[in-house]
Each structure stands twice: as C-alpha cells, then as structure tokens.
Amino acid sequence: MSQGLHLSQRMSLSQVLAPQLQQSLALLQAPTLELKALVEQELQQNPILEEVPAAEVEMSERVKNDGVNDGVADAADLAEPPADTKFDPATEKPSNAPVDDFQAEFEKLTQMDQEWRDHFSQTNLPIRQSQEAEEKRQFMFDSLVAGTSLQENLLEQMRFSDMTDDQKSIAEMIIGNIDDVGYLKASADELAFSTNIPQEKIIDVLKIIQAFHPPGVAARDLRECLMLQLERTGRDKTLEYRIVRDFMEALGKRKMPEIARSLGLSVDQVQSAVERIGHLEYHPGRDFLPDNEHYISAEVFVQKVGDDYVVTTNNEQIPHLRISNHYKDLMSQADASSEVRDYIREKIRAGKFLIKSLQQRQQTILNIGNEIVKRQREFMEKGVAHLKPMTMVQVAEVVGVHETTVSRAVSNKYIDTPQGIFVMKYFFTSGIRVEGGSGVSNTSIKDMVAEMFGKENPAKPLSDQEVVKMLKEKGIPLARRTVAKYRAELNILPSNLRKVY
C-alpha cells in the first residue's frame, strides 16, 4: 500500500462547550483583575456595549437607596411601549410587535438591566472609600519604581573598579552566570571550557568580584559564601571560620558533639560559635530580589452586624455595562437595512449574555460566601482552631450548583473575614472524627501541631510519636506518618536536627 496524504470522511459524536458557555465559565473562574481584562476585551469586540461611568453608578445607587425612581441607567433610556400595547404572558411579546421582534428585545433588555442595578444596590459594599483615600492609593501605585537587580549592581561596581578592559570582559561573563540570590552557577572549569579563556584569569577576576558588595556574592557554594563573609569582617581566625571551613557537612546535620570532639572543645563552645554563624546571610543577593508582594482584592466581605454576620460581594471593582444609546437609536430607525439589524441584534444578544453572566457570577459567589459563613460561624468568632470540616459537595448541594462550579467560583478568590483575609479554598478541608462524634478540620489539627512544636523545649525537642500521644489526649486520633507529613509541610526539621545542645 503506497504512502501519502488522503482525504476521508467519518462521523463521530463528541461533547463540545458552546462559546457562550466557555465565556460564562471563564468569567466565573476569573478573579477581579482578570475579570476586568476579559470585560475590557469584550468591550473592544462588541461595539454595542459600553461601561457606565463611576459617577453615574454612584448617583444611580444613591437614588435607588433613597427610594426614588432611577432615571440614570440605560434601561430608562429605552423607549416605553405604547399604552395600548398588549402582552402575551407566554411569550412576553406585544401583540403589535414588528416582524423583526425588536420590541421584545427592548423589553427583555429593560428587565435585565433593572435586575442588574437592583443586584448591585442590594449587595453593594457597606463602606465606600473616600475620594481622598482613592487618590492616595493611586498615588502610591504611580510612585512605584523598578528596583535594581543584583546583576545590574555588580556591573555598576565593575565599571567603577580598576579592572582592565580584558578583565571587565571576563567579569561581565562571570556576572552573567550569577543567580538572583548571589551564587555563581558555573565552575571555573566550565567557564574556561566554554570561553577558551585560561582558568587562572577567570579565577583572578572572580576573586575581585567576590570583594564586591554584598558580602559573599559570587560564591560557588554555601561554605564559600560563609567564609567570604567571615573574611570580610576579619574573622578568618575565629572558631566559627574553622567550623565552616572544616566541618560544613557535620554542621548541616547539627552534629555538635562530633564537632566538639574533633576540635577538643566543649559542646557549649561549639554551640555558641554555631549561633554566630547563624547570623550570617545564606543568600547574599536577598536585598536585590524583586518585590514579590502581590496585591489582592477580596471578592467577598464578612462583617459582623449585631449578632449576625453580613456577607457582601466586591461590586466596586466589577465593571457596570450597558447598551450604547447610539445603537438603540439605530435599531429604531425604519430605514435600517436587514444586515444592520441582524448585526445589531446579534451583538445585543451577546451583550445581554455577558451582563447576565456577570450578574450570575456575583450571585453565585455571594451564595457560596453565605454558606461558608453559615458553616464556619465558630471560625469567624474564635479563629483557626475552630475551623470545621467542609467539602465543596456539601456547599454545592445547598447552593444548587455542581461541585465543579463551586471549585471555579472560589478559585484564586479571597474572602475578608473578622479573622483576616483568606483564600476561599482555605475553608474547604477534610476532617477527622474525634471522640464525641464531632469533626475537626485538617487545617485546625495542623495548627495544633505547629503550636506544640513551637512550645517544645529546644534541649528536648518533641518526636512525632510524642505529638501523636499529645493529640490522642485531646481526643484526636492521628497516625505518626500523618504528623510527620504535617511537620514537613510546616518546614519543621526532625527532632534530631532541632536539638540544641
């Protein structure tokens, strides 16, 4: 049989998400900043849509809260149906509706816009930022500047040094191989092999760079980094320098008695020197690392009002959309061509779906927030130790959605509670049945384990089995391997490495 390209047809069945459903899921899953970007993209693609200015939104909400008929939003701009218009309850169409069904489109849009404004006015944040606070916040963001990287700092020191041009060329190559925390990631042999530069020249330039700021920079390992810092401060004749130089492996395993026997000193003397070593910088480039702080915006707010907890969503950051008046007028013109009408109708339907998806997103997140607060009331009042086991299936059954919808709704979203700001997924955790029939969440147990290790005697650190016994006394049955797993997740060393002699 000859090989080649052939065309063939076949029938198959497959499940495909409709584009509108994909858009709705993307809006539900996106946090506030990503949501703004998605809406911004839709505004560019759909000329029918426009964002309501913040001043109009504020005025609309004030009028709504005062009980006055809202005349600001776009729904009021739509043409009112004639007084003698009759509606069919089954289809919601006026009996004198035109063939292209634009009047029905108007009526549905009016109703949905009204519901959208009502939703915002009812779930709006109780406390609004003042104009002065908002200006200060914006000034802070405008004032942020990019910091200087470690490599840029080293290159600047190189330019002001007494190096020759050939040495500066080698220095640039070496600095390019220094990572962000300050370590040289390539050996002198590797650099010499890749550049055909004699190894002796590379080492000579490397020693010059190692004298740059910060102390310990361009070290090839932790041992050399600590030794460089001790040499810089004139402590190359001290006990700590000797320990770092000759017993680095034993130091990493905290074998103090072994080091003491080898040096002919007491364990207390070695322990004191190790404590001084601990004050050295293990990552010399730390001060030049980029600021990895991420500013987050809570999606859900929980505030205690009297004896109850009130849950609201962050509608301040959600774009308010409406249908452009220009296209409304264009739709009502009798001389508009069928192509124009079809185009506008399609864009209006897409805009309506986007507005409805935004409303549904906020309502879903609000419902989930209400259920979280209802089930975690003790946490809101007393803290992490009283966190209850809760799964997404339980919340989904109450809210009336699938558990995957709950997972998307809480993904990368935060909730502001009286106990602090938490990622919403923090509250979904399995639990362990304790004596008495009640359940304790894994997060609460991990917090207990951390507290036990934090209160231990450094000279006699707790073993995992001892923690198991202490938890059992509290009525919490837990396997030793589970305690070891929690200890590892908390970045706590085993007991033999935590012991202080």
N, C-alpha and C positions, 0 to 999 in steps of 0.2 A: 504494500500500500504506500503510495507516494506521500511525502510530507509536504505540507503547505498550508496556506490560510484558506478557510472555508466558511461560508455563511450558512447558518442553520437556524431554525425557529423551534421553540419549545414553549409549553405552557407550564406555569408554576404558580403556587399560592404563597404569599409572604405578607407578614404584617409590617406596615409602614406607618409611622406617625405623620399625620397631616401637618402641613406647615404651620397652621394656626395653633395646633396643639403643642408643637415644638416651641413656638413663641411663648405660649402660656406657661409651659414648664420652665423655660429659661427665665421668665420674669419672676416666677415663684422662687426659684433657687438663688437668684442673684441677690447679693447684699446691696445696700443702699447705693454705694458708689458705682457698682457695676450696673445697677438698675438705671441710674442716671445716664450711663453711656448707651444702654440699649434704647432708652426712650429718645435720646439725642439722635441716634441712628435712624429711628423710625420717623422722627420729625423731618429729617433730611429726605427720606424716601417718600413720605406721604405729604404732599402739599396741602391737603385738606386740614391737617392737624396744626394747631399752634398752642404754645404754652401760655397759660394765663399769668399775667404779671403778678408778682407777690403783693403789690399794693391792692390790686383788685381782689385777690384771695382774702386778704385781711379784712377788707371792707365787707366782702360777702359774708364772712364768718361773723363779723360784729352785727351785721343786720340780721342774720339768721338767729344769733343768740338773743337779740333784743325782741324777737317775735315779730319782726317786720317782714313783709313780703320781699323776697330777694329780687332786685331788678338789675343786678350787675352781671351775673353769669350768663353764659351764652344761650341757655335754654330760653330765657326771656326774650332773646333777640329773634327767636323763631316766630314765624307768622302764626297767629292764633287761627284756629279753624272757624269758619263762619258759624253764626249762632244756630242756623237751621241744619247744621251738619248732623247726620245720624250715624251712629257707630254700631257695627255688628259685634256683639260680645265675643263671638267665637273667633273672629279674625282680627278684631281691633282695626278694621278698615272703615273709613267713612263711605256711606252709600254713594256719594258723588265723587269718589276718588278717581283721578285720572288713570289712564291705562298703564302708565309707567310706574304707578304706585309710589310717587314721591311723597304724597301727603302721609302715607303710613310710615315712611322712613322718618319724616319730621316728628311724628307723634312718638315713635319708639325712642328716638334720639332725645326728645324733650324729657321723657320719663326717666331715661337712664342718667341724663345729666343732673336731674333733680336728685336722684338717689345718690349720685356720686358726691354732690355737695352736702347732702344730709349726712352721708357717711363721714366726711371729713369734719363736719361741725360737731358730730356726736362723739367721735373718737379722737378729737384734737388734743394735743398736749396741754395740760392744765397750766403749765408755767412756760411762758414765751420769753425768749431772750430780748433784752432791750436793744435799741439801735446802737447805743454806745458800746455794749458788750460785743455785738456783732462786728462793729468796726475795729475794735481791739483785736478780736480773733483774726480778722482778715489781715490786719497789720502784722500780726505775728507770722502768718504764713508768708506774706510778702517779704518779710525780713529774713527768712531762712536762706542761708547761703551754703554752697557746697564746701565741704572740708577738704583739706589737703591729704592726699594718700601718703602712705609710708614711702612708696617708691618715689613720688614727687619730692618729698622732703629729703630723701637721700641724694637724689640727683642735684638738688639745690645745694646741699653741703659739698657735693663733689665739685661743683662749678667754682666754689669759693676756696677750694683746697689748693695745695701746692703740687698737685699731680701734673705730670707731663701729658701731652696730648695722647700718647700711646697708652699711658696708664688710665686716662679718662675713658678711652675706648673700651678697655678691659673692664673698668668699673661699671660702665653702662650695661655691659653684658652680664656682670655678676648681679647687679641690682635688679635686672630683669628676671632673674631666677630666684629672687627673694619673695616669699609668700606674704600674705597680708598680716600674719602675726609676727613676722620678723625672722623666719628661719630660711636659710639657703637650702633649696630643694635639690640641688645638684652638687655632686662631689667635684673636687678639683680635677680628678682624672677624667670625669665625664666632660667637663668644660674644656679641658685641654684637647681631648679627642675630637670634640665637635667643632672646635675653632682653629685647631692646629697652632695654638699658642703654647709656648713652653709652660709646664706646670709651675715652675718656680716663679714666673712672672705673675701668674694668676694668684698664687698664694701670697706674694708680696702685696698685691693690690687688695686682696681680701683682708689682710691684717689692717690696712689703712681704713677700709670701710667698717671693720669691727670696732674702730675707735670713734665712729660717728655716734650721734645721738639717734635713738635711745640706747642706753647701755644694754649689751647682749645681742644687738642686732647682727644679722648675717651669720649667726651661729649655725652649725650643721646638726646639732642635736641639743637636748636639754642640758646635758653635762657641760658642754662647751658654753652654752648660754649662761649658766650659773657661774661658771669660772670667770667668764669675761666680766660679769657684774662685780664679782668679788675683787678681781684685779683692778677694776676701775676705781674702786673705793679704797685701795691699798690694803686689802685683807687677804693677800695671797700667802701670808704666813700663818694664817689662823687655823683653828681646828675645823671650822666649817669648810674651808677651802680643801683641806686634806680629805675630809669625808666625801665631798663631791668628786674630787679627783680620783680617789682610790676605792670608794665603796658605794658607787652610784646604784648598782644593782641591789645591794643589800638595803640601801636607803629607800629605794622604791618599794621594797617589801616590808619596810619598817622593822628590820631585824636589829633592833638596838643592842641587845645583849651580845650578838655576834660582832657588831662593830666595836663595842666597848672592849671585848676580849682581844680583838686584833690590835687595838690601839693601846691596850694596857690602861684604860681609863674606866671610871665608873659609868654606870648607865645614866645617872643624873647629868653627868658632864656631857655625854653624847646627846641626851635629850635636849639640853639647853642649846647646844650647837644646832641641832635639827630645827628647833623653834626659830632660830635666827635665819636659817636657810629658808624657812617657810615665808619670810618677809620679802624674799627676792621675787622678781617678776618672771613668771614662767612664759609669758607671751609679750616680748618686748615691744611689739607693734600694736598693742592693745589700744593705746591712746589715738591711733590713726585709723582704727577700724571705722567704717561708715556707720552712721547712726541708724540702727535697725529698728528703732521705735516706730510702731505702726499706730496711726491714729484711727480709732474705731468709732463708729456711730451706732449706738444701741437702737435696735429695731423695736423693742418692747420696753415699756417703763412700768414699774410696780411702785405704787405709793400707798402708804397707809393713811387712810382717812377714817378717823374714829377707830372702830374695832374691825373694820374691813380693809381689804387690800384692793385698790382700784388699778386695773390694767388698761393701758393705753398704748397705741402704736405711734411710731415716729412719722407722722404725716407731714411734718415740717419739711422733710427732705425729699418727699415724693413729688414729682412734677405734676402740676394740675393742667390737664389738657382740655381743649375744646375744639369744635369745628369752626374753621375760619368763616367769618361773615361774608367775605368776598365770594366764596364758593356757594354759600347759601343763596346769595343773590343770583349767582349764575345759574343755579339749579332752577330757580323760579322763573327764569326767562323763557317765554314760549318759543322764541326763535332759536333756542339752543339745539344743535344737531344731535342726532341719536348717539353718535360716537362720543360727544362731550358728555351727554347724560350717562351713558354706560360707564365712562371713565370715572365720573364723579361719584356715581352710585357705588362702584367697586371700592373706591378709596374711602368713602364714608363707612361702608361696612367694615373695612379693615380698621379704620379709626375707632369705630364703635367697639370692635372686638378688643382692641388694645386698652381702651378705657375700662371696659368691663373686666378685663384680665387684671388690671391694676387694682381695681376695687376688690375683686375676688382674692387677690394676693394678700391685701391688707386684712381682709376679714378672716382669711384662713390663719394668718399669723396671730391675729388677735384671739381667735378661738383657742388656738394651741397655747398661747400665753395664759389665758384664763384657766385652762385645765392644769397647766403646770403649777400655777399659784394655788389652785384648789387642792392639789395633791401634796404640795410641798409647803403647806402653811407653817408647819413647825420649823422648817428651814428658814423661812422668811423672818420668823420671830427669834430663833435661837442659834442659827448658824449651821455649819457644815456637819457637825456631829449628829444632827437630826435630819439629814437627807434621807428620804425614803426611796426604796427601790421603785423604779418606774420604767416601763418599756414603751416603745413607740406604738406597739399594737394596742396597748391599753388606751393611749391617748387617741389613736385613730378611731377606735370604736365609739368613743364619746363624741368626737368632733364630726364623725360621719364621713371620713375620707379613708383612703388606703394608707397603709403604713409607709409606703414609698413616698406618698405626698407629704407626710409629716417629716420624713427624712429630708426631702428637698426644702421644705419650708423652714427648717431650723438650721440648714447648712450655712456655716460661716456667718451666723447672725448672733447678736448679743442681746442680753436682757439686763436692764438696770434694776437691781433689787435693793432693799434696805441693807442687805449684807454685802453689797458691792456689785460690780459688773461681771457677768459670767457669760461664756458662750452657751447658747441654748442647749446644745447637745450634752452639756455638763450634767443636766438633770436627768438624762436618760441613762440609767445604770442598773445592772442586775444586782441582786441582793442575796443575802444568806439568812436562812431561817434560824432564829435564835431561840433560846429557852423562853417559853411563854407564848410561842406562836407568832410573834411579831417578826418583821423583817428589817434588816439593816443593809444599807447600800454598800457596795464595794468601796465607793469613794469615802464614806464615813469610816469604814474599817481601815483603809489606807491612812486616813488622817490620824486615827488612834495609834497605828503602828509608828508613824512618824513622831508622834508625841512621846511614845515610850522610848524610842531610840534617843530622842532629844534630851530626856531626863536621866539617861543612864550615867553611871559612874565611869569616867574615862579610864580609870585604872582597872575596872572590871566591866568591860562592855557586855551588853546583853547578847546572848546567842539567839539564833532563830527559834530553837526549841523552848528557850525561856520565854520568849514573846508568845509562843503558842500557849504555854501554860497560863500566862497572864490574861490572854484573851479568853481562855476557857473559864477562868474565874469570873469574867464578866458575862458569861453565858454565850460566848461566840465561839463555836467550833470551827477551827481553821487548820488546814494541813500545814506542815512545816515548809513544804515546797511553795505553798502559796505565800507564806510570809517572806520566803527568800525572793520570790518574784516581786512582791511589793517593795522590799528593801532595794532591789536592783532598780526598780522604776523610780525610787526616791533618791537614787545616786548615793546610797549609803554603803560603805565598804563592809566586808565580812568582819566579824568580831576580832579575829586575829590581826587584822590590819588597822583596826580602830584603837587598839590598846595603847595607852600612853604609859610608859614606864617611869 
